Amino acid sequence: MGSLQDTAAENNFMCPPSLLDPEEFRRQAHKMVDFIAEYYHNIDKYPVLSQVSPGYLRDLLPDSAPAAAEPLEAILHDVHEHLIPGLTH
């Protein structure tokens, strides 16, 4: 059984370089798991029904995706502040 590198060489294409080193990936993945675990730990504190009007999120979204990556902390903050209030639990 070969590796991805072997397969890439056989097919004349290069695997793209890793943009996120394994330790940084591990750190960010742990933050995501902690966020989800905290959400489930506190799920009884959220209202059962959505607390927002239909379409509220559309007004909060930018016209286009960001040109540069945002930190995971900013994304998780947006999820907590803007997405979770729109959930029905």
C-alpha positions in Angstrom: 0.0 0.0 0.0 1.5 3.3 -1.0 1.3 6.8 0.5 -0.3 9.9 -0.9 3.2 11.2 -1.8 3.8 8.0 -3.8 0.4 8.3 -5.6 1.1 12.0 -6.3 4.5 11.2 -7.8 3.0 8.4 -10.0 0.3 10.7 -11.3 2.7 13.7 -11.9 1.1 16.1 -9.5 2.3 17.6 -6.3 0.4 17.6 -3.0 -0.2 21.2 -1.8 1.9 22.3 1.1 0.2 22.1 4.5 -1.2 25.5 5.5 -1.8 24.6 9.1 0.8 22.8 11.1 -0.4 19.7 13.1 0.1 21.3 16.5 -1.9 24.4 15.5 -4.6 22.2 14.0 -4.7 20.2 17.3 -5.0 23.5 19.3 -7.8 24.8 17.2 -9.6 21.4 17.1 -9.5 21.3 20.9 -11.1 24.8 21.0 -13.9 23.6 18.7 -14.5 20.5 20.8 -14.6 22.6 24.0 -17.0 25.0 22.4 -19.4 22.2 21.4 -19.1 20.5 24.8 -19.8 23.8 26.6 -22.9 24.3 24.4 -24.2 20.9 25.3 -23.3 21.3 28.9 -25.5 24.5 29.0 -28.2 23.5 26.5 -30.8 23.6 29.2 -30.1 27.4 29.6 -31.1 28.2 26.0 -34.7 28.9 25.1 -36.5 26.1 23.3 -37.6 28.3 20.4 -35.6 30.7 18.2 -35.5 34.2 19.7 -35.0 36.0 16.4 -37.1 37.1 13.4 -36.9 35.2 10.1 -34.2 36.7 8.0 -32.3 38.4 10.8 -29.0 36.8 9.9 -29.1 38.0 6.3 -28.7 41.6 7.5 -25.6 40.6 9.6 -23.8 38.9 6.7 -21.3 40.8 4.6 -21.8 41.0 0.8 -18.9 38.7 0.2 -16.6 36.3 2.0 -13.6 37.8 3.8 -10.4 38.1 1.8 -8.3 36.8 4.6 -8.9 34.0 7.1 -10.4 35.0 10.5 -9.2 33.6 13.8 -11.2 30.6 15.1 -12.1 32.7 18.2 -13.9 35.3 16.0 -15.8 32.5 14.2 -16.9 30.9 17.5 -17.9 34.2 18.9 -20.1 34.8 15.8 -21.6 31.3 16.2 -22.4 32.0 19.8 -23.8 35.6 19.3 -25.5 35.2 16.0 -26.3 31.6 15.1 -27.2 30.0 18.4 -30.0 32.6 19.1 -31.6 31.5 15.9 -31.7 27.8 16.8 -34.7 25.9 17.9 -33.5 23.5 20.6 
